Amino acid sequence: MNFLETVKSLFSAFGEFYNPSAPLGGWGDGLKMLLMICIGALLVYLAIKKEMEPTLLLPMGFGTILVNLPLSGAIGHEGPITVLFDAGIANELFPLLLFIGIGAMIDFGPLLKNPWLMLFGAAAQFGIFFTFVMAGFFFDIKDAASIAIIGAADGPTSIFVADKLGSAYLGAIMVAAYSYMALVPIIQPPVIKAVTTKKERLIRMPYKAGDVSKTTKIVFPVIVTIVAGLVAPASVALVGFLMFGNLIRECGVLNGLSETAQNAFANSITIMLGLAVASRMYWAEFVNIETIMILALGLIAFIFDTVGGVMFAKFINIFMPKNRKINPMIGAAGISAFPMSGRVVNQLGLKEDPQNFLLMYSISVNVSGQIASVIAGGLILALVTPLV
Amino acid sequence: MLTNLNILAMQFITLLTGITFRGGSWKQTLPAMVIGMLGIFLVIGIIIVATYALNKSFSKKEKNKEE
């Protein structure tokens, strides 16, 4: 091999950008690769500069660059990212393990003091089911259900359900789920304002602080797991791991483990999850009209989750006495994007009236959304699996 | 008339996106939506009742212990 040929072989990857049979004069595939590399760079930028879900978007963005480089050794039969995907996502392990960390982070205390607030968490899952109907017009049932679960506003649930149903659009679903979660402060306020009046947004809700017994906090995760498991057995893994994490937190004898689950453990799993999901952001599978439709349907899911929660609160208000009306904005916090949604509702309340503190209610509803979204994921699996 | 409109919409969307429009999918998805929402309220309802029961029984016991 002469010098020129050696140099030529070193740069053979560049040749992959041009494929004579591709559209746009043979540059179509190359442009798709470049587009995906730009998307990866954008995710990295958003993670670092805008601090949008950085623990996930950073590995996902970098992974996207890795897998879309021509002749990438990161994917393929023995590529480490493909191996990571097979080891942790194809068998749904990573999202479940991440749930242990999430469960350990959640304090159900304020919600246990006012259990009725959980109703808003249930109502705010409306977007999932509404989107299921909408997505059904364009995708087959299993993909429609996987897309609808973007409305769970909960990354691990989205991955778990999409993976369990064998959806071909895992990458797009993940991008939509995590992007919209990070965009909750932009998506929710206009929707809330559109479906509430100023008078409703000004409703004050005095909060009575109180303690919940330690035993209640310990028994609660066990009860939730049993109830959800009996009614929707498909949700057992999801609910169970979330509640197991919470039990570690509340039991009082595993503080070190709880600390690890919340930080080092959750972060390690997230890195691997982000990199593994990037394997589904390969240009040949990602750059298509379906991805755009999934992003649009995901947005619909978030909007109708918000509408569902608010409208349910307005419905409850019909039956409430005048002095005990609910501020309907708290219903919007029922989507599971924790704690962004709770904070957004509180800030909206303060914007209307600087003395209107809704935080304790909105955060409680937000936490209930975490439980409800996981149960919704289980129900979607239970309802859709027989139809597939 | 409605069927004709449905066919027209299907053809338009298929032409525009290359994705097949499944006009009859609501027959499967709509019942699933209703059952899903009812199911989620049912599960959450049971959890709420159980939580009230937990609060009632354990807060009393722990108060008695403290006394």
Interface residues (C-beta under 8 A of the other chain):
Chain A: L112 K113 P115 W116 M118 L119 G121 A122 A123 Q125 F126 I128 F129 F130 F132 V133 G136 F137 F138 F139 D140 I141 A144 V212 S213 K214 T215 T216 V219 F220 I223 V224 V227 A228 V231 A232 I289 E290 M293 S368 I371 A372 I375 A376 L379 I380 A382 L383 V384 L387
Chain B: I13 T17 G18 I19 T20 F21 R22 G23 S25 W26 Q28 T29 L30 A32 M33 I35 G36 M37 G39 I40 F41 L42 V43 I44 G45 I46 I47 I48 A50 T51 Y52 L54 N55 F58 S59 K61 E62
